[in-house]
Amino acid sequence: MPFRRAACLSILISAALVTTAHAVTVGREQDITDLKLGQRVQVDDGTCPAGQVKEVRGTKMTEKGVARTAACVPRYGPKTR
């Protein structure tokens, strides 16, 4: 019985992590209203070179809220064969 409970708990935690791991894409950095700690948001505003997109991350807590950092990361499109 303890093994069954642990298995159910691990499946539940895995499902919760998978649903929160998706990156959101917005058109402007001003469209990010509520950035959470550890959250990643991709911004497609044309400021990065071709094949890349700006990724804004909530890096650490400050007195004013969550501090942001931005970097250009590779753009992953649909996978082809």
C-alpha positions as CSV (number, residue, x, y, z in Angstrom):
1,M,0.0,0.0,0.0
2,P,2.8,2.6,0.8
3,F,4.3,1.9,-2.7
4,R,1.0,2.5,-4.4
5,R,0.5,5.8,-2.5
6,A,4.1,6.9,-3.4
7,A,3.5,6.1,-7.0
8,C,0.3,8.1,-7.1
9,L,1.9,11.0,-5.4
10,S,4.9,11.0,-7.8
11,I,2.5,10.9,-10.8
12,L,0.5,13.9,-9.4
13,I,3.7,15.9,-8.8
14,S,5.0,15.1,-12.3
15,A,1.7,16.2,-13.9
16,A,1.8,19.5,-12.0
17,L,5.4,20.2,-13.1
18,V,4.7,19.4,-16.7
19,T,1.7,21.9,-16.8
20,T,3.8,24.7,-15.4
21,A,6.9,24.1,-17.5
22,H,5.4,25.5,-20.8
23,A,6.9,28.8,-22.0
24,V,4.5,31.5,-22.9
25,T,5.2,33.7,-26.0
26,V,4.1,37.4,-26.1
27,G,4.7,40.1,-28.7
28,R,6.0,42.8,-26.4
29,E,7.9,42.8,-23.1
30,Q,5.3,45.2,-21.6
31,D,2.7,42.5,-22.1
32,I,4.3,40.5,-19.2
33,T,2.2,41.6,-16.2
34,D,2.8,39.1,-13.5
35,L,6.2,37.3,-13.8
36,K,6.7,34.7,-11.1
37,L,10.0,33.5,-9.7
38,G,11.5,30.9,-12.1
39,Q,9.0,31.6,-14.8
40,R,10.2,32.0,-18.4
41,V,8.4,34.0,-21.0
42,Q,9.5,34.3,-24.7
43,V,9.1,37.7,-26.2
44,D,8.9,37.9,-30.0
45,D,9.6,41.6,-30.6
46,G,12.3,41.3,-33.2
47,T,15.2,42.5,-31.0
48,C,17.2,39.2,-31.3
49,P,19.0,37.9,-34.4
50,A,17.3,35.5,-36.9
51,G,16.6,32.1,-35.4
52,Q,16.5,33.4,-31.9
53,V,13.9,34.8,-29.5
54,K,14.2,36.9,-26.3
55,E,13.6,35.0,-23.1
56,V,12.7,36.9,-20.0
57,R,13.1,35.1,-16.7
58,G,12.1,35.8,-13.1
59,T,15.4,35.3,-11.4
60,K,15.3,36.4,-7.8
61,M,13.0,38.2,-5.3
62,T,13.7,41.8,-4.4
63,E,11.9,44.3,-2.2
64,K,10.0,45.5,-5.3
65,G,9.1,42.1,-6.6
66,V,10.7,39.6,-9.0
67,A,13.9,40.7,-10.7
68,R,13.9,40.1,-14.5
69,T,16.8,39.1,-16.8
70,A,16.6,38.8,-20.6
71,A,18.7,36.8,-23.1
72,C,18.4,35.7,-26.7
73,V,17.9,31.9,-26.9
74,P,17.4,29.6,-30.0
75,R,13.9,29.6,-31.4
76,Y,12.6,26.0,-31.6
77,G,10.0,25.6,-34.3
78,P,7.9,22.6,-35.1
79,K,10.0,19.4,-35.5
80,T,10.3,17.9,-38.9
81,R,11.6,14.5,-40.1
